[in-house]
């Protein structure tokens, strides 16, 4: 199965570079390139790509609002959005994740991590750049208004362990290896955590873990 990707960035060099890296993969096809957030929204709705790769700072409509319109809580059929950014724009990341993004990468993350993020998003998973996960989410959880909602049912000891590994940016395979459990068991725990915490993906799980001081 070929993963169809939309790339949106107002810098032509970045947009072209990302597209070249992705098009070089045998199972990924870039089906569109957008130069601003408004075009990204229109093209995404018309092309229905498997993954939308969005920069945050773009003309007309920024990546945050584009994410909200494509993947936010009010969207009936939310799309998979991965944010590409630079670390000096990290003040926007918390809002982007809350808006429905499945993960984010730094623009200097490298081809391997970029491809991993696209595959993860297409699979319904999420990837947060490991190099900045702890620093970034901890920073913004401290500044997040309000108190995180407590789960309707208490978390089990194993669910707490899985939650912490997710907050550290671990993939399902890495969690399985670290906790000595199967991939299927990891997915079962993740599903249970999302139900109990009323979140949509592992990115929101990570945010919740930081907001509640578990990491």
C-alpha positions, 0 to 999 in steps of 0.5 A: 500500500502506498502512503499518500502525503501532502507537504505544506511549507512556505519555504520552497527549499524545505518543501522540495527537500521533504518531498524528495526524501519522501518520494524516494521511498518505495511506499510513499508518494507525495500527492501535493505541495502547498505554499500556505495553510489555506492551500494546505486545507483545500488540497487536503480536503480534495486529495484526502492524503493519508498524512499531512505534513505541515509547517507551523508558520505559514502565510494566510492560515498558519499550521496550527489553525490548519491542523485544527480544521483538518484534525481537530475535535470537531472534524468528523473525519480527522486526517493524520497531521504531522507538524514539522517545525524548528525548535525556536518555534516550540511555543506553538507545539503544545497548541498544535498537539491539542489541535489534533496533530499526531506528532511533530518533528524538527526540520533537522530530524533527518530522513529516517525519522521523517519516514518513520513519522509518516509511517506511524501517522499513516498507521494511526500511531504517532511519533514525537521527536525523541530528542525534544520530547521530554524538554518540550512537553514538560515546558508546556505542561507547566504552562498549561491552564487548568487541571488535567481531568482525572481518569474515570477508572484508576490506571493499573501498574502496567498502564502507568509503566506504558504511559511513562514510556509513551511520554518518553517518545518510545515506539510500540516496539521499543515499549514491548522490548523494554517492558518484556511484553508483546506488541499486541499487549502494548496496543491493548494497554494503549487502547485502554489508556486512551479510553480511561483518559478520554484522549485520541492518541499517544501524543495526548497521552504524553501531554497528560503524563507531563501535566500530571507529573508522571514524567 
